[in-house]
Amino acid sequence: MRKVFLVDDEEKNFFLVRATLKPLGVETLYFSCGRIMVDAVLKQGNIPDLIIMDVVMPQLDGLSATRILKLDPRSKHIPIILLTGLGRMADKVQGLEAGADDFISKPFNPLELRARVNSMFRIKDLHDELERKNRMLLDEKVHLTELVDERTKELENLTLGIVAAFERANAFNDSDTGRHLHRVIEYSTLLARSMDLPVDFVSKIRRFAGLHDVGKVGIPDAILKKEGRLTPEEFEVMKQHTTYGYELLRLVNADEVAQNIALSHHECWDGHGYPNRLKGEAIPLEARIVALADVYDALTTQRVYKDAITLDASRDMIVLESGKRFDPQVVEAFLRIHDDFEVVWRRLYDNTRAA
């Protein structure tokens, strides 16, 4: 049953309106002033389907009560009909400006009042249905968001597991590789932060930079650990670690940033890299960042096939390759924070083998 609040300081008017609305089968509650009615709505949570209210009343008049209700989110959608003996157009305009949904002058025609009330009910029904559907859509959106977040977390955990497993495997097989991964992660994170990239993107760089060589699990040890330079044929095999890594990460639905790093960290800014000879900004930014970090670490550390060079000489070689091998903006970021690179190198490098 619909509930209607009747607000009037003259009780006889209540009985008249209640009798008029009786054919509609509504429940009517009487309030002698606006203040009592407003308290019932806002303090007691008694929400009606419609309010029919006189304008001129003691304590709190109808216009003021209307303004209060329309400003509160809990009651702003309750339809309000102002019923008054004031007949001036200015009074009606004032009532509508206060937020009233309709305005009827006394003495009212019972047929007109019932028609106006039915109209307000239809409007409220439409609003309630819209609110219900909006809540359903919001609940569905929240549910979908939770599912996406859960799946994202699963994929991140899976990717981090791959990183940990790869590092652990190489710790048994080659202690240099484990330290190399940690340094590349630190260098890449420093570069991303220096470029003022979004926090979420920097976080992904930090999580996934260590996956840049994950495809080397598919390269024979005879090539990976060969002392001395690789033959052209061996180098072609070694280059395949980029596509191996990409395919591995793609198969487990790893984050796109991780896939891009594995596939494109040997692409060159001038288009002479591998495996796809990408050029300039066609190379994903995450891969451009890790590329510089990877090369810097290779230059500054001793390998089975080469000696390390000094940090200053490594910096100068990076600068010479700006616009060729490396993105000039990444090189600029590197130069701004080269001192931080030195700190990482001294903290994570095995000083017993330093150049």
C-alpha positions, 0 to 999 in steps of 0.5 A, a space after each residue: 500500500 502506498 503511503 502519503 503524508 498530509 501536512 497541514 496545521 488545520 486538521 479539517 483539511 487532513 480529513 478532506 484530503 484523506 477522503 478525496 484519496 480514499 478511492 486510491 487505496 492509500 495509507 495516509 498519515 497526518 502531521 500538524 506542521 512541517 517540523 514534525 514531518 521532516 523529523 519523521 522522515 530524516 530522523 526516524 527514516 519514515 519515507 513516504 511515497 508522496 507528501 501533500 503539504 500546506 504552505 502556510 504553517 507555524 514552526 516550519 512552513 511548507 516551502 522551508 520543509 520542501 527545501 530541507 527534504 530536497 537537499 537531503 539525499 535520503 528524501 530528495 526524490 520524494 514527490 511533494 505537492 504543495 496545497 495552498 490558498 495562495 493564488 498568486 503566480 509568484 507564490 506558485 513559482 516560489 513553491 516550484 523553485 523550492 523543489 516542489 513537484 506540483 502545486 495545487 490551489 485551494 479549494 481543490 477539485 477532488 478529481 484534479 487532486 486524485 489525477 495529480 496524485 496518480 501522476 506523482 505515483 507514476 513518476 515515483 514508480 519510474 524513478 524507483 525502477 531506474 534506481 533499482 536498475 542502476 543498483 543492479 548495474 552497479 552491483 554487476 560492475 562491482 562484481 566484474 571489477 572484483 573478478 578482473 582484480 582477482 584474475 589480475 592478481 592471479 596473473 601477477 602471482 603467476 608471473 612473479 612465480 616464473 621470475 622466482 623460479 627462473 632466478 632460483 634455477 639460475 642460482 644453481 646453474 650460474 650465480 652471475 645470472 641471479 645478480 644480473 637480474 637483480 641489477 637490471 630490475 633496480 636499474 629499470 626501476 630507477 629509469 622509470 621513476 626518473 621519467 615520471 611515469 605512472 606509479 602503476 607502470 613503474 610497479 610493473 617495470 619493477 615486477 617484470 624487468 627480471 623476465 627479460 631473459 626468461 626465454 634463455 631457458 630454451 637456449 642450450 647450455 653450450 651456447 649460454 656458457 660458451 667461453 669466447 664470442 659466439 659464431 654467427 650461427 650460435 648468435 642466431 640461436 641465442 637471439 631466439 631467447 626473445 621469442 621463446 620468452 614471449 611465447 612462454 609468457 603469452 601461454 601463461 597469460 602474463 601481463 602485456 608489459 612482461 611479454 613486451 619486455 621479453 620480446 623487445 628488449 633487444 630492439 634498437 631505436 634506429 630499427 637494427 635490433 631483433 627479433 622484429 626490427 622495430 624502430 623508435 616508438 614502435 618499440 614498447 616503452 618498457 622494452 626501451 627502458 629494460 634495454 638500456 638497463 640490460 646493456 649497462 649491466 653487461 658493460 659494467 660486469 665481467 662475463 665468461 667472454 669479456 672483461 668489465 669496463 669502468 662505470 664512466 666508460 659505460 656511461 659514455 658508451 650509452 651516450 654514444 648509442 643515444 638515437 641509435 640503440 637507445 631511446 634518447 629520452 631514456 638516455 636523458 633519464 639515465 644521465 640524470 640518475 647515473 649516480 644512483 646507478 653507481 650506488 646500485 652497482 656497488 651494492 649488488 656487484 660481486 666486488 671480488 670480480 669488479 673491473 
